Amino acid sequence: MKYAVIIYWSGSGNTQQMAVAVAEGARSVDVGVKLLPVSKATVQDVLTADAVALGCPAMGDEALEEEEMEPFVTDLEKEQLAGKPFVLFGSYDWGDGQWMLDWQERMKRKGVRLVDEGLILQNTPDEDGLAECRELGVRLASLVNRQ
Ligand SMILES: Cc1cc2nc3c(=O)[nH]c(=O)nc-3n(C[C@H](O)[C@H](O)[C@H](O)COP(=O)(O)O)c2cc1C
């Protein structure tokens, strides 16, 4: 079965809530869905997936979380990802979303197919935010079905 993988890091649970909602959306379409914290994910999970969602909040100074997500993304950058459908998402607080713009640039340089703009939500997602996450999951999973 074709499947989408959703891999996230979350310190205080906001990006995790987003990830769960992306997964809910993706499951509403008829594809397999794997939802994994980055600590349990491998590069292989990404390479074997038909579509990929990665979530990480703004950390450091507009950076990815440095212990787990940054090394994971660095490892991904060593792989052949051209054409693979991707979406990025994450929570932030006081910044202007620069971490997400930088992250998108990195992924674009690898030739991934960014299905949508990175979805950023301030702090804990509200109902509207969760609905946006579900919608993102639907769009990603719909693409898997059409491949
Ligand atoms: C160590 C640390 C660094 C952070 N750096 C930023 C930042 O550079 N820009 C920003 O907008 N928010 C920053 N934040 C706020 C987090 O992105 C925000 O609290 C987010 O909701 C956390 O998501 P999580 O619950 O998934 O961990 C930082 C938070 C922490 C704890």
PDBQT file of the ligand as one rigid body, heavy atoms in Angstrom, charges set to zero:
ROOT
HETATM    1  C1  LIG A 201      14.860  27.008  23.234  1.00  0.00    +0.000 C 
HETATM    2  C2  LIG A 201      13.733  27.642  22.448  1.00  0.00    +0.000 A 
HETATM    3  C3  LIG A 201      14.029  28.422  21.354  1.00  0.00    +0.000 A 
HETATM    4  C4  LIG A 201      13.019  29.029  20.606  1.00  0.00    +0.000 A 
HETATM    5  N1  LIG A 201      13.332  29.814  19.529  1.00  0.00    +0.000 NA
HETATM    6  C5  LIG A 201      12.327  30.395  18.827  1.00  0.00    +0.000 A 
HETATM    7  C6  LIG A 201      12.626  31.216  17.702  1.00  0.00    +0.000 A 
HETATM    8  O1  LIG A 201      13.782  31.417  17.314  1.00  0.00    +0.000 OA
HETATM    9  N2  LIG A 201      11.571  31.779  17.038  1.00  0.00    +0.000 N 
HETATM   10  C7  LIG A 201      10.262  31.592  17.411  1.00  0.00    +0.000 A 
HETATM   11  O2  LIG A 201       9.360  32.109  16.758  1.00  0.00    +0.000 OA
HETATM   12  N3  LIG A 201       9.958  30.803  18.474  1.00  0.00    +0.000 NA
HETATM   13  C8  LIG A 201      10.947  30.205  19.180  1.00  0.00    +0.000 A 
HETATM   14  N4  LIG A 201      10.632  29.409  20.249  1.00  0.00    +0.000 N 
HETATM   15  C9  LIG A 201       9.234  29.178  20.588  1.00  0.00    +0.000 C 
HETATM   16  C10 LIG A 201       8.747  27.824  20.090  1.00  0.00    +0.000 C 
HETATM   17  O3  LIG A 201       8.916  27.709  18.691  1.00  0.00    +0.000 OA
HETATM   18  C11 LIG A 201       7.254  27.678  20.445  1.00  0.00    +0.000 C 
HETATM   19  O4  LIG A 201       7.128  27.641  21.853  1.00  0.00    +0.000 OA
HETATM   20  C12 LIG A 201       6.628  26.449  19.850  1.00  0.00    +0.000 C 
HETATM   21  O5  LIG A 201       5.226  26.501  20.073  1.00  0.00    +0.000 OA
HETATM   22  C13 LIG A 201       7.192  25.166  20.452  1.00  0.00    +0.000 C 
HETATM   23  O6  LIG A 201       6.634  24.075  19.775  1.00  0.00    +0.000 OA
HETATM   24  P1  LIG A 201       6.569  22.630  20.430  1.00  0.00    +0.000 P 
HETATM   25  O7  LIG A 201       5.481  22.696  21.514  1.00  0.00    +0.000 OA
HETATM   26  O8  LIG A 201       6.196  21.731  19.325  1.00  0.00    +0.000 OA
HETATM   27  O9  LIG A 201       7.910  22.348  21.023  1.00  0.00    +0.000 OA
HETATM   28  C14 LIG A 201      11.660  28.820  20.989  1.00  0.00    +0.000 A 
HETATM   29  C15 LIG A 201      11.371  28.023  22.109  1.00  0.00    +0.000 A 
HETATM   30  C16 LIG A 201      12.387  27.439  22.829  1.00  0.00    +0.000 A 
HETATM   31  C17 LIG A 201      12.042  26.552  24.003  1.00  0.00    +0.000 C 
ENDROOT
TORSDOF 0
